């Protein structure tokens, strides 16, 4: 009919396309019957350009109405329906769902997508994969991109939900049948043979500019038949899996939002006035949501539904970690439900690895530790962790075989442990702690060959060591100790809490040399606090003095708590003197000298220095001269003890104590370094 009307008007296809704004390709498809149901505005544009009267216009509209597809469910029976859209193209194809009006950020990714769509002659039909973790806003981004690109694809925009996270994903052959019918193919003309159906689809889209949005893809196998082979069409695919098997595709990575982007999204949802009034609470909410777009949207929707509720109130609720996932819910939007869709698709071992990965302390996840906690073979755990990353539940490290949770995903994984047997969890935690401490002790000994074997675990005889996978040299040993710092520190706490005190003392003893190389670590305060407490629990006064010395040093150099360090050195000195151990007495006094060195720099005069040592009594008494003289006398006694330390110590220890002594007394008002006097005493001796 359209061909007859055009010829009667004496117009070529090119002229009619120019006058009506309908592409030549779309006109050709209409005249050949490939497209049967143009939209009303397209019919009106054609009728006006052809100069049709009311009768012919009505006939053309009736023919178009008869060819328009009726609304029907998608191949899965869910949201990918065939129907009309507010932004449907001239050829009236399958509609796009509504885009969110407050879409935020993703500027570089959107610009890249537009540049790809603007290529006038792509070598192949471009396919864009938007894959990643649940809650990143993949579908929102794809819809935003599709709507902003709508006018570039006049031959239609098609959206299909592939239901990849559902129990029964959409069958690709059913999807093809729906798409072919939406493109104007008569139901009887849809081929029954799967191969012919794919060929018909690809031939049909090869000559058209169509935008195809395939949301929530299940896997490569489902997707392959749905991808055009050639032509100017653009296909945007979203999915949680990486779809790594697909060749010649473009990938867009969506990271979590930056803090300012998260606050901007919240602002667009609830309005700038509320955010400006509570800017600190808005930033806190963004941080507590881990800058995950879904979580930000949920808190925004909650606040939008309660216009008089303060942001700080919701922030306090979300801050409660044990209730955070409960709070991240608004209507049918739930962070927990989004994660559960992916969790349900895992098999039993995959779920076990996912749950136990949440038990690993620290931000990073190592396959060896997960294998111990899950009580599964390491090779199997490595495969499962890779699968979790492929499904978007874990993030990979760019350089090492390590993984990381998003904070909210970790909370969800930890929740799933509620169904595990508590006795089994305790048993695997204890076994893991033993293996970790054995490896930590073995690694530390590689860095400290002179360690005294009587104080340290013997990796050659300890059945808990793991020589097959343990650090093989000094470089790897140090790298492992540094990388797994939070993990072996958790194991040390576990051993202390379960009364494995000898193991704690031995492991901390092996760590002493390593602590010399990493003095900046504040964790050494915890290590030697635990070991000193374990030594006392064993009634071992010698090792209690040893580890109190090390704790004093850690508090002084690592924790920068000089007063606590001084008290600890005094406690070590008391134990050493009670035991009659002159060497340990000298070392305790030497550690005290190190504290004095630090304290001396905290006070402008010797008088104020002695006040600091005595806890500030002079300040409390208003600076009474007699009190000051008493404090100075106490300080003199302290320095006298340090002289004793230098005399008792020997070799390197003596030189170190003497240096600390010089530093502690240098720069006072009229005071000369006491090292000179020590030299005189040593000469007399």
Protein Blocks (a to p, Z undefined) as FASTA:
>chain_A
ZZmmmmmnopafklmmmmnopafklmmmmmnomambdcfklmmmmmmmnopafklmmmmm
mmmmmmpccddddfkopamccdddfkbcfkopaddddddfkbgejklmmmmmmmmmmpmb
dfbdcddddeddehklmmmmmmmmmmmmmmmmmnbccdddehlmbmbdcdfklmmmmmmm
mnopafklpcfblklmmmmmmmmmmmpccddddehifblmlmmmmpcfbdjbdcddddfb
lolmbghiacdddddddfklmmmmmmmmnopklmmmmmmlmmmmmmmnoopaklmmmmmm
mmmmmmmbcfklmmmmmmmmklmmmmmcghjbcfklmmmmmmmmpcfklmmmmmmmmmpg
cjbdcfklmmmmnopafklmmmmmmmmmmnopaccdfkbccddddfklmmmmmmmmmmpc
fklmmmmmmmmmmmmmmmmmmmmmmmmmmbcfklpccfklmmkbcfklmcfbfklmmmmm
mmmmmmmmmmmmmmmmnopaklmmmmmmmmmmmmmmmmmbmklmmmmmmmmmmmmmnopa
klmmmmmmmmmmmmmmmnopaklmmmmmmmmmmmmmmnopaklmmmmmmmmmmmmmmmmm
mpfbfklmmmmmnnommmmnnopaklmmmmmmmmmmmmmmmmmmmmmpgcjllmmmmmmm
mmmmgoiahiacfklmmmmmmmmZZ
